[in-house]
C-alpha cells in the first residue's frame, strides 16, 4: 500500500498532519500489511515543518520525489515528464 501526496506549497505543519492522517487511515482500515509513503514535492528548500520527530519514518518508509531534481534529467519516462510539467507550472513562493 502506498500513501501518495503531492505538496507544492510550503506548510510548517505538513509532516504532523501527513503522519496523523496516515496513521488514522491505518487504524480505521485495520491495515495488516506493509506500507510506504510517496511525497511529491516541488523542491528541497520547501518548508514543511520540523522533521526531527518524524526522522525515522521519513528515512525508512517515505520516498520524497523533488520535481526540481527532474529539471536536469533528459529522456524522462512519460509519467515523470508529466510530473515535471506539473511542478514547473506550479512555481511560486514556498508559502
VOPAGU-2260 file (C-alpha; in pm, 1 decimal, decimal comma):
REM VOPAGU-2260
SITE   aa  ch    i         X         Y         Z
SITE  UNK   A    0       0,0       0,0       0,0
SITE  UNK   A    1     133,6     342,0     -95,6
SITE  UNK   A    2      16,0     670,7      51,8
SITE  UNK   A    3      95,2     933,1    -211,6
SITE  UNK   A    4      72,4    1305,5    -150,7
SITE  UNK   A    5     168,7    1599,3    -371,4
SITE  UNK   A    6     262,5    1914,3    -177,7
SITE  UNK   A    7     360,2    2218,5    -383,2
SITE  UNK   A    8     331,4    2491,5    -117,8
SITE  UNK   A    9     526,1    2545,4     200,0
SITE  UNK   A   10     337,4    2435,9     512,9
SITE  UNK   A   11     508,5    2435,9     853,5
SITE  UNK   A   12     259,3    2180,4     987,7
SITE  UNK   A   13     267,9    1942,9     689,7
SITE  UNK   A   14     460,7    1649,2     840,4
SITE  UNK   A   15     246,5    1634,1    1154,2
SITE  UNK   A   16     -74,2    1641,9     951,3
SITE  UNK   A   17      53,4    1391,5     692,2
SITE  UNK   A   18     155,3    1132,1     951,2
SITE  UNK   A   19    -154,2    1180,8    1169,1
SITE  UNK   A   20    -380,4    1122,5     867,6
SITE  UNK   A   21    -171,5     827,5     753,5
SITE  UNK   A   22    -188,7     653,4    1092,2
SITE  UNK   A   23    -558,9     728,4    1123,5
SITE  UNK   A   24    -617,9     550,6     790,6
SITE  UNK   A   25    -403,7     255,4     900,7
SITE  UNK   A   26    -616,3     226,5    1214,2
SITE  UNK   A   27    -956,0     281,4    1050,1
SITE  UNK   A   28    -897,1      23,4     777,3
SITE  UNK   A   29    -707,3    -215,6    1004,7
SITE  UNK   A   30    -422,7    -244,8     753,4
SITE  UNK   A   31    -224,6    -560,2     824,7
SITE  UNK   A   32      46,3    -536,7     559,2
SITE  UNK   A   33     343,9    -315,8     493,7
SITE  UNK   A   34     300,2      38,5     367,2
SITE  UNK   A   35     511,1     312,2     212,0
SITE  UNK   A   36     466,7     682,3     154,3
SITE  UNK   A   37     545,8     884,5    -156,3
SITE  UNK   A   38     575,9    1260,4    -118,3
SITE  UNK   A   39     591,7    1457,0    -442,5
SITE  UNK   A   40     744,6    1792,3    -356,4
SITE  UNK   A   41     837,8    2099,6    -559,6
SITE  UNK   A   42    1196,1    2136,7    -433,3
SITE  UNK   A   43    1433,3    2055,5    -147,8
SITE  UNK   A   44    1400,6    2405,6       1,1
SITE  UNK   A   45    1026,9    2372,9      54,8
SITE  UNK   A   46     940,3    2444,4     419,6
SITE  UNK   A   47     731,2    2158,6     555,3
SITE  UNK   A   48     795,2    2191,7     927,3
SITE  UNK   A   49    1019,8    2018,4    1175,4
SITE  UNK   A   50    1143,0    1678,2    1053,2
SITE  UNK   A   51    1308,3    1555,9    1373,6
SITE  UNK   A   52    1003,6    1386,2    1534,3
SITE  UNK   A   53     939,6    1203,1    1204,9
SITE  UNK   A   54    1301,6    1133,6    1100,6
SITE  UNK   A   55    1280,1     754,0    1140,9
SITE  UNK   A   56     957,0     732,3     942,0
SITE  UNK   A   57    1086,6     966,7     671,7
SITE  UNK   A   58    1409,3     769,2     634,5
SITE  UNK   A   59    1259,2     419,5     645,9
SITE  UNK   A   60     910,7     444,2     496,4
SITE  UNK   A   61     885,2     759,8     288,5
SITE  UNK   A   62    1025,7     837,8     -55,1
SITE  UNK   A   63    1047,1    1206,6    -140,3
SITE  UNK   A   64    1044,7    1293,5    -510,4
SITE  UNK   A   65    1156,6    1650,5    -578,5
SITE  UNK   A   66    1025,9    1786,5    -907,6
SITE  UNK   A   67    1312,9    2036,5    -925,4
SITE  UNK   A   68    1553,6    1739,4    -948,4
SITE  UNK   A   69    1386,1    1635,9   -1274,3
SITE  UNK   A   70    1482,4    1962,1   -1447,2
SITE  UNK   A   71    1834,4    1842,1   -1523,6
SITE  UNK   A   72    1722,1    1498,2   -1641,1
SITE  UNK   A   73    1683,0    1405,9   -2005,3
SITE  UNK   A   74    1472,6    1131,8   -2162,5
SITE  UNK   A   75    1224,3    1114,6   -1878,4
SITE  UNK   A   76     955,2     849,8   -1889,9
SITE  UNK   A   77     613,9     989,5   -1988,5
SITE  UNK   A   78     494,9     972,1   -1626,4
SITE  UNK   A   79     797,2    1160,6   -1490,9
SITE  UNK   A   80     774,7    1414,7   -1773,2
SITE  UNK   A   81     414,1    1481,1   -1674,6
SITE  UNK   A   82     516,0    1530,2   -1310,5
SITE  UNK   A   83     796,3    1761,8   -1421,5
SITE  UNK   A   84     549,3    1970,7   -1624,2
SITE  UNK   A   85     310,2    1980,1   -1329,5
SITE  UNK   A   86     585,7    2104,0   -1099,8
SITE  UNK   A   87     702,4    2365,2   -1348,8
SITE  UNK   A   88     351,0    2505,6   -1382,5
SITE  UNK   A   89     318,1    2546,5   -1005,4
SITE  UNK   A   90     631,5    2752,8    -946,3
SITE  UNK   A   91     591,0    3024,8    -690,1
SITE  UNK   A   92     697,2    3103,0    -337,6
SITE  UNK   A   93     727,3    2838,3     -65,8
SITE  UNK   A   94     443,0    2990,3     135,6
